Amino acid sequence: MLNRYRNEAPQVSLPNAEQRSPAGEYRGLLLASLLMCVSGWGGLAWLVLNTVPRIGGEIWLFFLLLHLGVTGTAIPLLRWLSLRLAPAAAAPPAGVILRRAVWIGIIAVICAWLLIPRYLSLPIALVMLLLFLALELFLRNRELAHERNA
């Protein structure tokens, strides 16, 4: 469409990575979360109800579906926590929320794996949780320092 008073096209600016709306970014993340929840928990329900527990492919499928279900469930909870606890200017991007949800899924899978030979206890679970928390803190601090320098 040409400008009425000048014979030139209007300037249309496409959003780049810095100007992109976080709402659209989070909308895609929540859609992925819904797909992960449905496939993870639905597949896990089908697996538990229709197969015989054996050491083989079924146990690895169980761990995969458990990871999908827990990660998909953790994404909206982490998004809600980040909205409630972080200031609007310091809200973490969608990638950080996804990474934290994947950490929670990995912790759940490791706990399920340690439950099989009955090695899981409260101190082991707390130490594992603290290790993953420290790893996430180091990664996030490194990202924030890189963003400040850029």
Protein Blocks (a to p, Z undefined) as FASTA:
>chain_A
ZZfkbccddddddddfklpcfklmmmmmmmmmmmmmmmmmmmmmmmmmmpccdedjklmm
mmmmmmmmmmmmmmmmmmmmmmmmpcfklpccfklmmmmmmmmmmmmmmmmmmmmnopac
fklmmmmmmmmmmmmmmmmmmmmmmmmmZZ
